Amino acid sequence: MVNVSGKIKWQSRRGMRELDLMLLPFVEEDLSHTDEQFLKDYEDLLLASDLELVHWFNGTKTPDSKSRQKVVDYIKACHAKRMGKEGV
């Protein structure tokens, strides 16, 4: 388990509704259950542009590295588990 810093939470706020709906719940609920390597890979993912992230999350483009693909896949899986549970 990793300690998620306020900096990472802030960097996860992208200002695009589509990204915020994926990233903010992930950071608040799931990221702390990963390991240090995954945290580093997530920080690397945050260096991508908003447009790249949108394409990667909606599947119209493939991430430019295996580590970023792994992070995107994990975030999407966590998001899918939350679907329909909002407000419960």
N, C-alpha and C positions, 0 to 999 in steps of 0.2 A: 504494500500500500504506500502511496506517495502523498506528500503534503502539497496541496494545490495552493499556489500563492495568489495573492490579490492581483498581481501583474498578469498572470495567465488568465484569470477571470476577466480582467479588463480587456486584454488583447482578443479574447473570444467574442466580445461585443463588436459585431461588425457593422451594425446599422442597416443591414438588409434583413428584412423580416424572415426570408427563407433560411438564411444562415443562422440568425439568432434563435430560431425555433429548433435548429439542430444542435448548435454548439452550446448555448447557455444551459439547457437542461443536462447535457452531457457533462459539462464541467462541474455543475452543482451536484449531480447524482452518481456519476460513473467514473470520472477520471481518477478519483482518489483510490479506486480499487485496482488500478493498473500498477505497473512497475516503473522503475526509473528510466529504462530504455524507452518504454512507450511514451512516457512524459516528454522525453527529448524528441521523439518522433512527432508528437503532437505540437510541440513548440515549433518544430520545423514546418509542419503543415500550416501553422499560423502565419508564416512568412509569405505564403502564396497570396495572390490578389483575390479580391472578392469574386471577380468573374471566374477565375480558375476554380475556386471552391464551389461555386454554384454549378459549374459544368461537371465537376467531379461528383458532387452529391446527387445530381439528377441523372448522371450516367451518360451524358452526351459526349464526354471526353474522359480519357483515362489519366489518372495521376501520373506524374513524370518520374516517379520512383516507386520501388516495391514497398518501402517503408511508408510512404504517403498513402499508397493503395491500402495497406494494412490498416492504417488509422481511419481512413474514410470508411472502409468496410465495417470496422468495429463501431464507429459512431452511428452508421446507418442501422446496424443490428440493434444497438441500444435504443435508438429512436423508434424502431419498429416495435420493440417490447413495450414502449410507453404509449404507443398509439391507442387512443380510446380510453386511456386512464386519466386524462386531464380532468382536474376538478373532483377527483374521487377522494 
